[in-house]
Amino acid sequence: MAGQLKEVRNRIKSIQNTQQITKAMKMVSAAKLRRAQDSILQMRPYAQKLQELLSNIVSNTEGDLSLNLGIQRPVGKVLIFVITSDRGLAGAYNSNVIKLAKVTAREKYAAQLEKGNVVFWSIGKKGYEHFAKNNFNVSDTYKDIFLQLSFEHVQAAAQAAVKAFERGEFDAVEIVYSQFRNAATQSFVVEQFLPIPKVEKKPGAANVDFIFEPSKEELIIELMPKILNTQLYKAVLDAWASEHGARMTAMDKASDNANELLKSLRLSYNRARQAAITTELTEIVSGAAALQG
């Protein structure tokens, strides 16, 4: 009986220590989430407007040779950016992003994947570790971006993808990431990065007429790389905020689960202790009665 009580006490102490860790991690993630949330909420309207502008320009300048980044061509090789986190303990966040990337490759680019023509560029260590372990064609060049998250580092990844597309190394570039909604909700999405998607014209809608100053060629050459850089940076900020929101929620649930376990173990401990005391009293009374007899 004494051994059983000691085992329960040890389990209670272990769970209390784990609960302290989960509570601390929740507080850290909450602090980081505030900064990440401010960043993406300020960035998102700007990035969306730029993307809308770029798509409109591509849609209304058919056949322009200067818009080679908007030209649709037969898809032979595919690049997929997969944006995950560097660390785990964030619930199903990383597994959902990785699952969506694999589903996209297997369903949308099945023929290219079978030939080994789908390449993954992982932003975040968890994605790289999974794809490398499972023998996918994955690059580790940009997996450490979150160690020093900045626009310059993301810009390097975006420009590398643009140059590879221009050289014909890839015919399509996709981004798989998590859009931040709130601390408890993330939307896992796939966005087309290249070729630049066109805006579908609604029936009866008038054409958007642009007046270019300076010339259209100069403006497109200047704006296009910046808009594409911003698009990828927005996706990375979305993923950064989603990670901290998912981790904060996961640690909160872990703390609640620890409370439930502690209640159950304390109840078991008290029952066992009460049984032990009752047994000892019974033995004492029986011994006293035997001595009197």
VENDA-V431184 format. One record per residue. PHI is phi in whole degrees, -180 to 180 (999 if undefined). BURIAL is b if it has 9 or more other ideal C-beta (glycine too) atoms within 8 Angstrom, else e. Layout:
phi->[PHI:PHI]
burial->[BURIAL:BURIAL]
//
This chain:
phi->[999:-64:-64:-66:-64:-63:-63:-66:-61:-64:-65:-62:-64:-63:-68:-63:-64:-63:-64:-62:-66:-64:-66:-65:-66:-63:-65:-64:-65:-64:-66:-68:-63:-59:-67:-66:-66:-61:-63:-74:-68:-78:-81:-59:-61:-64:-65:-66:-66:-63:-65:-63:-62:-64:-64:-66:-63:-62:-70:-110:-132:-62:77:-80:-67:-74:-101:-66:-77:-105:-84:-78:-140:-55:-87:-106:-126:-128:-115:-123:-77:-118:-105:-120:-101:-87:-126:-92:56:-127:67:-95:-57:-65:-64:-68:-65:-64:-61:-64:-63:-69:-64:-60:-65:-78:-99:-82:-127:-61:-65:-67:-66:-62:-87:79:-103:-111:-113:-105:-107:-92:-105:114:-71:-63:-65:-61:-60:-67:-68:-67:-64:-99:63:-87:-80:-129:-107:-102:-60:-116:-72:-101:-60:-72:-66:-138:-69:-156:-63:-64:-69:-69:-60:-61:-67:-63:-70:-65:-68:-63:-64:-65:-68:-65:-79:86:-70:-134:-107:-154:-129:-120:-121:-114:-159:-113:-82:-79:-106:-155:-60:-104:-132:-132:-113:-92:-133:-119:-120:-80:-94:-142:-63:-60:-67:-95:-82:-76:-79:-76:-57:84:-78:-77:-68:-81:-104:-105:-107:-96:-147:-67:-64:-59:-61:-63:-66:-66:-61:-78:-83:-57:-61:-65:-67:-66:-59:-65:-62:-69:-64:-62:-63:-67:-66:-58:-65:-63:-67:-62:-59:-69:-65:-65:-69:-62:-64:-64:-70:-65:-66:-64:-65:-65:-63:-64:-61:-64:-64:-64:-61:-65:-70:-66:-65:-63:-64:-64:-65:-65:-66:-65:-63:-65:-64:-62:-63:-64:-63:-62:-66:-64:-63:-64:-65:-65:-65:-65:-66:-67:-69]
burial->[e:e:e:e:b:e:e:b:b:e:b:b:e:e:b:b:e:b:b:e:e:b:b:e:b:b:e:e:b:b:e:b:b:e:e:b:b:e:b:b:e:e:b:b:e:b:b:e:e:b:b:b:b:b:b:b:b:b:b:b:b:e:e:e:e:e:b:e:b:b:e:e:e:e:b:e:b:b:b:b:b:b:b:b:b:e:e:e:e:b:e:e:b:b:e:b:b:b:e:b:b:e:e:b:b:e:e:e:b:b:e:b:b:e:e:e:b:b:b:b:b:b:b:b:b:b:b:b:e:b:b:b:e:e:e:e:e:b:e:e:e:b:b:e:b:b:e:e:b:e:e:e:b:b:b:b:b:b:b:b:b:b:e:b:b:e:e:e:e:b:b:b:b:b:b:b:b:b:b:b:e:e:e:e:e:b:e:b:b:e:b:b:b:b:b:b:e:e:b:e:e:e:e:e:e:e:e:e:e:e:e:e:e:e:e:b:e:e:b:b:e:e:b:b:b:b:b:b:b:b:b:b:b:b:b:b:b:b:b:b:b:b:b:b:b:b:b:b:b:b:b:b:b:b:b:e:e:b:b:e:b:b:e:e:b:b:e:b:b:e:e:b:b:e:b:b:e:e:b:e:e:e:e:e:e:e:e:e:e:e:e:e:e]
//
